[in-house]
Amino acid sequence: MICPDCGLVVGDRVIDVGSEWRTFSNEKSTKDASRVGAAENPLLEGGDLSTMISMGTGSASFDNDGKSIYRNRRQMNSSDRTLMMAFREINQMADRLNLPKMIADRGNMLFKQVHEGKSLKGRSNDAIASACLYIACRQEGVPRTFKEICAVSKVSKKDIGRVFKLILKTLETSVELITTGDFMSRFCSNLALPTVVQKAATHIAKKAVDMDLVPGRSPISVAAAAIYMASQASEDKKSQKEIGDIAGVAEVTIRQSYKLIYPRAETLFPEDYKYPSLIALLPQQ
């Protein structure tokens, strides 16, 4: 590869990544004439270097009834077939949740470990795939709620929760505990709340947990209650229904958590909050 202006040799060992055959104008078709297949998948037993025998066109390719003799004869074992279906399901769920490929790959690896262990035999592959994606999200630091996974899955929230506990016990793996801060930025962003309200909500939730004002409450419901309190003390007020739709929490759950933190509202807000005068006007429920 030589520069046409100055004659500089840019490269002398260039690999041609194009097709291996010349394609003339009258021979163009939808098929690419290159012999390059799909990328090798290290999670499959044979690296996905399986063979597909295509349907023939000659008379020897059909039996007396006219049916194809080599109909979809593929050299892939049942284990790889199960893995392929599970990987496809995990990737589809990750796409629906707008999750990066890195998380889907970790979910695929977890499913392969569970599948090879054969300790969850009899359990639905869809439930295992959903639980693996849930664990992958938590391990990568971008946790999703069971309801969010359930919304893009084919199984119930209860089944995902059961399989999730079994996988943790079987693989002897661990996940970080969920905190209110894990969901705060995403919920506030979806509610179109300004940064100052998000910071206040994060401070309220953290201080409420540190002061043990919300014992036994889930981090999601505490985060939702903190967002409700911070928004009501600002100019961008959000109702409990709006917050509940985004967080996947019932209004009554937000109301119960809010009642626990309301009496200490003045001590929960950060000292430099932008709207201190509105704190006294907070709703009681």
C-alpha positions, 0 to 999 in steps of 0.5 A: 500500500503506497501513498499516491502523493509522496510514494510513502510505503504505508504497508507491505504485508496487507491482508485482503479481507474481501471475498475469495472469488471475483464477482462479475456484474451478471453474477451478483447475488445476495450470497457473499462468496467468502468462506468466512463463518460465524465467530467461534463461541468458546462456551460451546463444546465444539466451539460452534464449528458444527456442520450443516448439510444443506438441502440438495437439488438432485434426484438422489437427495429425495426419497420415494415420497419426495421428502428431503433425505438430508433434511436439517441433519446437523452435527450438534449434540443436545447439550450444545443445542440447549446452550444455544437456545439459552444464550439466545434467550439471555441475549434477547432479554439483555437487548430488551433491557438495554444492557451491554454485551458484557453483561449478557456474556457473563450471564451466558457463562453462568448458565454454562456453569449451571448446565455443566454442574447438572445440579438444577436438573428439572428446572426450567431453562428459561428460569435459569437463564433469567436468574443468571442474567439477574446475577450478572447484572448485580455482579457487574454493578448495574443491578436490575429488580426482579420485576424488571427481569420478569417483564422481559422473561417468560417465567414468574418472579417467584420462579426466578427468585427460587432459582436465583437462591439455588444458583448462589448455593450451587455455584458457591458464588456471591453477589453484592448487597443491593443498596438504595444508591444502586437504583437512585440515578436510574430512577431519577433519570427516568423521572427527568429530575434535576441533579440537585433532587437526585443528590438530595434523594441519595442523601435522604435514603442513605441517612435513613438507612444509617439511622435505622428509620426503615428496618425491614424495608427493601432498598427499592422502596426506600429509594422510591420514598426518598425520591418522593420526599426530595421531589416534593420539597422541590419545584419538580414534584412527582406523585407516588404513582409516577415514582411507583411506575418507574421503580416497580413499587406499589403506591402503598409501599412507597407511602409506608416507607415515607411515613417512617422517614417523614418525622425526621425529614428536616434532619435527613435533607443535606444542609446545602439543599436548594429548597429549604423553605419547602421542607416544611410544606412536605405532605404527611403521606 
